[in-house]
Structure formats: C-alpha cells, structure tokens
Amino acid sequence: MRVTGFLIENDGSAASADRETVERLLDKGELLWFDLYRPDADELGILATVFSIHQLALEDAEQFGQRPKLEDYDDFTQLIAYGVQEGSDDLVEVHFFYSTRYLVTVRHGDCAAFAEVRNRLAHRAKPISRLLLMHHILDELSDGFFPVLSSFDDRIDQLQDEIFAKPTDEQLSELFNRKRWLIGVRKVITPQRDLVASLVDGVAELPGMTREIERYYRDLYDHLIRISDLVDSYRDLLTGSMDAYLSTVSNRLNVIMKQLAIIATIFLPLSFLTGFFGENFAWMIRRIGSLGAFLLLGLGTELVVVAGMLLLFRRRGWL
C-alpha cells in the first residue's frame, strides 16, 4: 500500500513510502524517519500493526487539536509539538513517535521545517541518531515562529502609525484577530517550552539521550524561551495599540463634540436676536423700516455677536 508521506533510511536517502518498504527497513534496523502527511485510517493502521503504537496514542493522531505534551509508553515515547504552516501564520500540529528503532511523525499541515530537514539529511555525510533528528525537526518548527513574529512586530508598528493618523473599524478588527492568533500561539508555546524543559532537566528521559545531544535540546529550550518572551511582549503591544485606538477615537469624538458645542453656542444669541426682531411691536414697526436700519440692526448686530464669540473662543483656546 502506497502511503502519503516520506520514508528516510539511516544514510539519509529517501525510499518508497509503502508498507512493504517500511516493514523491511524496520526489520533490518535501517528505518530512520517515517513522515506521514495527512494520513487516512488505513495509513494510521500501519502505526498499530507495524510499529505497535498504543491505541491511546493513535487516537490523539486521529483527532488533532492536542496540546503539546510528552507521554512515555513501554517501548516508545509520544511527543506533540507545533510549528507554523508555510506561506501563512496557521499553526501546524506534529505528533512524534520515537524509539531507538524508529522516528515517526504525523502531521496534517505543510511546514517548511520538514523540507529543510529532509534536504539536510540528503546532503549529510555522516549518519545521524534518531534523537538528534527529532531535535532538528523540533528546532526547525520552533525557528519558524521567528520570521512570523518579526513580521508581526512590523505590522503592529504600522497599525499604530495608521491609528494615530486615522483610526478605522478595520484596524480594530485586525487588532482583535492578531491578539486572538497570539493567544493561540501562547497556548502551545508555553507547554512546548515546559516539555523541552522537562527533557533538559532530567524530569523526563528519552532512550539514547547523551550529554552531547542534551546540549542541542538546551539550545532548543533557549529558542522557546525567546519565542515565549516575544509573544508576551507583542501581547502587551497589542493591548497598548487597542488602548491607543480607543483613546484616539475618544479624543476625536471630544473634538467633534466641542465643535458642535461651539456652533450651537454661536447660534444661541442669533436665535434670540431673530426671535426678538420677529415680534410685532408697534414701536419697532413704525421706526425700523429703512434699508439702513435693517442692515444695522438686523445683520450688523448678528455679525458683531458672531465676531465677538469667535474672538472669545480663540482667547480661551477653544479654537
């Protein structure tokens, strides 16, 4: 049965990913890495029949959406980690099944980390241990977060400049979406960091771990700490950006309300004057009938009131 995935031998060369080849290499001890990409039920059945993977671990591989964790079974170790999907910022969940005889990965999303590791294996002069290979995959998965977070930082700076220039609803929506994505990253990076910490601190043990390989995992732990710190920093930046958006909108609303209040205040005495001269007083009707009286009393007083109020507002700094 042909399998959707990649099969790598101990010397780094690729082999045909079918059931017969998998069984042959596994029996000869020459199977280095078996990578399953979007496997169906029949392909996952190979893990149960050929690799004797426990049913509970297979259920996790069938139902993705697990948190990063490390489970120790009798003859293998299950490890779940996350990376970033190539060409987007979607997260990729990867299930590792490790033993001294094999390394199996199961994933549903494409990730540049796997192509990079396969390329390095093809050009590697010396054989590599499965435990060190798992480190390389985990390291590539973790390092994939750095360019995404770097562009994330640049976009936050752009959003802040745009918000101060002219806040819009689209900017607020993007801020919420980015904060939601950052929360999702934090939910997987924090347990993934703790997972690697348990390996380097000796809380959890993997067969074949040596002092030299442990140094590589310590370096991986350092990368995850940096990613975790960046996520926390960007979360604070997003919160500050949201506060800046709300403050800017509030300030603009205050300016508009002040302008409307000024206009209403100017028209208040004008309404009084027009109402007063609109009364049918006999004295006013007999004496105010010429064009000069109309221009002086009708328009002149209103212009004087408007000019006086504008001058008052300017002196008080309202304009």
C-alpha positions, 0 to 999 in steps of 0.5 A: 500500500502506497502511503502519503508521506516520506520514508528516510533510511539511516544514510539519509536517502529517501525510499518508497513510502509503502508498507512493504518498504517500511516493514523491511527497513524496520526489520533490518534496523535501517528505518530512520524517519517515517513522515506521514502527511495527512494520513487516512485510517488505513495509513494510521493502521500501519502505526498499530500493526507495524510499529505497535503504537498504543491505541491511546496514542493513535487516537490523539493522531486521529483527532488533532487539536492536542496540546503539546505534551510528552507521554512515555509508553513501554517501548516508545515515547509520544511527543506533540509539538507545533510549528507554523504552516508555510506561506501563512501564520496557521499553526501546524500540529506534529505528533512524534513517535520515537524509539531507538528503532524508529522516528515517526511523525504525523502531521496534517499541515505543510511546514517548511521545517520538514523540507529543510530537514529532509534536504539536510539529511540528503546532503549529510555525510555522516549518519545521524541518531534518531534523537538528534533528528527529532531535535532538528525537526523540533528546532526547525518548527520552533525557528519558524515562529521567528520570521512570523513574529518579526513580521508581526512586530512590523505590522503592529508598528504600522497599525499604530502609525495608521491609528494615530493618523486615522483610526478605522473599524478595520484596524480594530478588527485586525487588532482583535484577530492578531491578539486572538492568533497570539493567544493561540500561539501562547497556548502551545508555546508555553507547554512546548517550552515546559516539555523541552524543559522537562527533557533538559532537566532530567524530569523526563528521559528519552532512550539514547539521550547523551550529554552531547545531544542534551546540549542541542535540546538546551539550545532548543529550550533557549529558542522557546524561551525567546519565542515565549518572551516575544509573544508576551511582549507583542501581547502587551503591544497589542493591548497598548495599540487597542488602548491607543485606538480607543483613546484616539477615537475618544479624543476625536469624538471630544473634538467633534463634540466641542465643535458642535458645542461651539456652533450651537453656542454661536447660534444661541444669541442669533436665535434670540436676536431673530426671535426678538426682531420677529415680534410685532411691536408697534414701536419697532414697526413704525421706526425700523423700516429703512434699508439702513436700519435693517442692515444695522440692526438686523445683520450688523448686530448678528455679525458683531455677536458672531465676531465677538464669540469667535474672538472669545473662543480663540482667547480661551483656546477653544479654537 
